[in-house]
Amino acid sequence: MLKILPLWFIRYKFFNSFFLGLSVGAIFTLYAPLEPSIYSLGGVILAMGMLLVARFYHHILNAKWFFRISVFVELVLLLAMLYFLYASYTYQTALLLYAGYQVTFLFGSYLIRAETLLLQTDTLLTKVDTAKQLGYLAGMGMAYLIYKAFAHYGIENPQDQVYDLHFLLIGIELVVIVLIWKSFKR
């Protein structure tokens, strides 16, 4: 039986949110080739998928599945970013990245619900939510500074900025994956 190790889990949630804060602005550049109807279709598919995931709560609301799904979500993000660095900016890349992010969002409600059930105490939930918000704020602040540094050094094109940012994002995602592994023990 798996058990969450709170200190490692809090670190994981900080870096997970740091990644989100650092990457959130890049989405607008990455998705630029997509037409608005894709977002509507993606939203419909996402909602249907979330309904399906919710039907399995009785089976997956436990530490074992929480760990597996968390690792799966992080690996999908890592593979999407590696593909982006390989293929750069094309319509197909934008569509695959959008699909990859939608897959991660598919499990969003589940992950929040499972996290709440597994952590059980208001003290731990407070620490985790505090770590998440601090990570997100730090990531957003870091993103601002990085984009300003890019502009200062003559990297003005948003596509070039987002492409270069992905090298840092991949490094942080690897840290996130290591931390999720350390957050659970048998």
C-alpha positions in Angstrom: 0.0 0.0 0.0 1.3 3.4 -0.9 1.5 6.3 1.5 2.1 10.0 0.9 5.2 11.5 2.5 3.9 15.0 3.3 7.3 16.9 3.2 8.2 15.5 -0.2 4.6 16.0 -1.4 4.6 19.7 -0.4 7.9 20.2 -2.4 6.3 18.4 -5.4 3.3 20.7 -5.3 5.5 23.8 -5.0 7.5 22.8 -8.1 4.4 21.6 -10.0 2.8 25.0 -9.5 6.1 26.8 -10.2 6.1 25.0 -13.6 2.5 26.1 -14.2 3.3 29.7 -13.3 6.3 29.7 -15.5 4.5 28.1 -18.5 1.1 29.7 -18.4 2.0 32.7 -20.6 3.6 30.4 -23.2 0.2 28.8 -24.0 -1.0 31.8 -26.0 2.0 31.5 -28.3 2.0 27.7 -28.6 -1.7 27.6 -29.5 -1.6 30.6 -31.9 -2.1 28.4 -35.0 -5.3 26.9 -33.8 -8.7 28.2 -34.8 -11.2 29.0 -32.0 -13.5 26.1 -32.9 -10.8 23.7 -31.7 -11.1 25.1 -28.2 -14.9 24.5 -28.2 -14.5 20.9 -29.5 -11.6 20.3 -27.0 -13.8 21.6 -24.2 -16.6 19.3 -25.1 -14.3 16.3 -25.3 -12.6 17.3 -22.0 -16.0 17.6 -20.2 -17.1 14.2 -21.5 -13.7 12.7 -20.4 -14.0 14.2 -17.0 -17.5 12.7 -16.7 -16.0 9.3 -17.5 -13.1 9.7 -15.0 -15.7 10.6 -12.3 -17.5 7.3 -13.0 -14.3 5.5 -11.8 -13.8 7.4 -8.6 -14.9 4.4 -6.6 -11.9 2.5 -8.0 -9.3 5.2 -8.3 -9.7 7.4 -5.2 -6.7 5.8 -3.5 -3.0 6.5 -3.1 -1.9 3.9 -5.7 -4.0 5.4 -8.5 -3.3 8.9 -7.4 0.4 8.2 -7.8 0.0 6.4 -11.1 -2.2 9.2 -12.6 0.1 11.9 -11.3 3.1 10.3 -12.9 1.1 9.8 -16.1 0.1 13.4 -16.2 3.7 14.6 -15.7 5.0 12.3 -18.3 2.5 13.5 -20.9 3.7 17.1 -20.2 7.3 16.1 -20.6 6.7 14.3 -23.8 4.6 17.2 -25.2 7.5 19.6 -24.4 10.1 17.3 -26.0 8.0 17.0 -29.1 7.6 20.8 -29.3 11.4 21.2 -29.1 11.8 18.6 -31.9 9.0 19.8 -34.2 8.8 23.5 -33.2 5.9 25.6 -34.5 3.5 23.9 -36.8 -0.3 23.5 -36.8 0.2 19.8 -36.0 2.5 20.6 -33.0 0.0 23.2 -31.7 -2.8 20.6 -32.0 -0.8 17.8 -30.3 0.3 20.2 -27.5 -3.3 21.2 -27.0 -4.4 17.6 -26.9 -1.6 16.8 -24.4 -2.6 19.6 -22.1 -6.3 18.6 -22.4 -5.3 15.0 -21.3 -3.6 16.5 -18.2 -6.7 18.7 -17.5 -8.9 15.6 -17.8 -7.5 14.4 -14.5 -7.5 17.8 -12.8 -10.7 17.3 -10.7 -9.7 13.8 -9.8 -6.3 14.9 -8.6 -7.7 17.6 -6.5 -10.3 15.3 -4.9 -7.9 12.5 -4.3 -5.3 14.9 -2.8 -7.9 16.2 -0.4 -9.0 12.8 0.6 -5.5 11.4 1.0 -4.0 14.3 3.0 -7.0 14.3 5.4 -6.0 17.1 7.7 -6.6 20.8 7.4 -3.0 21.4 8.5 -1.6 19.4 5.6 -4.1 20.9 3.1 -3.1 24.4 4.2 0.6 23.6 3.7 0.0 22.1 0.3 -2.2 24.9 -0.9 0.3 27.5 0.5 3.1 25.7 -1.4 1.0 25.7 -4.6 0.3 29.4 -4.4 3.9 30.3 -3.6 5.1 28.1 -6.4 2.6 29.7 -8.9 3.6 33.2 -7.8 7.3 32.4 -8.0 6.8 30.9 -11.5 4.8 33.9 -12.8 7.4 36.2 -11.4 10.3 34.2 -12.9 8.5 34.1 -16.2 8.2 37.9 -16.2 11.9 38.3 -15.5 12.9 35.7 -18.1 10.8 37.4 -20.8 12.3 40.8 -19.9 15.8 39.2 -20.0 15.1 37.7 -23.4 14.0 41.2 -24.7 17.1 42.8 -23.1 19.4 40.4 -24.9 17.6 40.9 -28.3 15.3 37.8 -28.3 12.2 39.8 -29.2 10.1 37.2 -31.1 7.6 35.5 -28.8 8.0 32.2 -30.6 11.8 32.3 -30.0 11.2 33.3 -26.3 8.7 30.4 -25.7 11.0 27.9 -27.5 14.0 28.9 -25.4 11.9 28.9 -22.2 11.1 25.2 -22.9 14.6 24.1 -22.0 14.1 25.5 -18.5 10.5 24.0 -18.4 11.9 20.6 -19.2 14.4 20.8 -16.4 11.7 21.8 -13.9 9.4 19.1 -15.2 12.2 16.5 -14.5 12.5 17.9 -11.0 8.7 17.5 -10.6 8.8 13.9 -11.8 11.6 13.1 -9.3 9.7 14.8 -6.5 6.4 12.9 -7.2 8.4 9.6 -7.0 9.9 10.7 -3.6 6.4 11.7 -2.3 5.2 8.2 -2.0 6.5 5.1 -0.2 5.2 1.6 0.2 
